[in-house]
Amino acid sequence: MSDVEIDKAALEGAIANITLSLGTYVVYANDIWARDTGVGNPAGRTGLRVMLENALGQATLEARAHHLAGTAIADRLQSINDSFTELDVSMTSGWDAHYVADLA
């Protein structure tokens, strides 16, 4: 196995790990918003409910931003991984195994 194949396999493993982690992260982020906090709207507690909803909304916005950043990283790694194949094709096309440069 060549160095390029080893690097490509490691990169593919990293892409798979990031994609799996992003999926898990989305599940947790969705759980934040869907969770029932038990805070209703009793007399004198409206401020508490509003503060809690604002905090949950902020957590959701941050989770979305992190998810977008993670997706951008995964997309960039996939682009690099795709370039391995293009590089391999471009380096091998037109080369003849019997070709030896005459440097004499």
N, C-alpha and C positions, 0 to 999 in steps of 0.2 A: 504494500500500500504506500503510495507516494505521500509526500508532505502535503501536497495540495488536497488530496483525498482526505487526509486526516483533519486538516483545517476545515474543509467543507463539512465533514461529518460533525465536528465540534460546533460549527456555526449552526447547522441544522438542529442540533440538540438544544442550543441556546434559544433558537426561534421557537421551538416546541415548548420549552420551559416558560418563556415569556408569554406565549399565547395561552398556555394553561393557567398561569398566574393571573393574567388579565381576566380570564373567565371567572376565576374564583373571586377576584376583586370586585367584579360587577355584581356577583351574587351578594357579597357583603354590603356593597354600596346600596343596592336595592333594598336590603334588609333594614338599613338605617332609616330609610324614608317610610317603609311600610310598617315599622314597629309601632305597636300601640303603647304609648307611654303611660296611659292611664290618667293623664291630666285632662280633665274635662274643662268646663267653664263655670266652676262654682263661684258664688259671690265673693268678690275680693281677690280672686285668683286669675283674673283675665290677663294681668301683666305676666304672670308666670307662664301661662299657656302661650302667649305671644312670644316671649323670650325663648321658650323651648322650640316652638315652630321655626323661629328665626335661626336658631342654632342648628336644627336639623336641615333647614334649607341651605345654610352655609356649608355644612358637611357634605351635602349632596353636590353642591357646585364644585367643591374641592375634589370630590371623588371623580366627577366628570372630567375635570381638568387633568387629574392624574391618569385617568383612563386614556384620554386623548394623547397625552405624552407617551404613555406606554405603547399605544398603538403606533405612534410615529416611530418609535424605536424599533418595534417589530417589523414595520414596513421597510425601514432603512436596512435592517439586517437581511431581510428577504431580498432586497435589491442587491446587496453585496453578494449574497449567496447565488443569485441569478448570474451575476457577473463572473463567478467562478466558471460556470459552464461556457459562457461566451469567451472568456480568456482561454480556456482549454481548447475550444474549437479554433480560435484564431491562432493559437500557438502551434497547433498540429496540422492545420490546413496548408497544403502545398509543400510540406516537408517530406522528403524521400529518405527512407532509412539508409539508403546507399549513398546519400549525398555526404561528401566530406569536403570541407573547404581546403583548397590547395594554398597553404600559406607559405610555400617554399619560394 
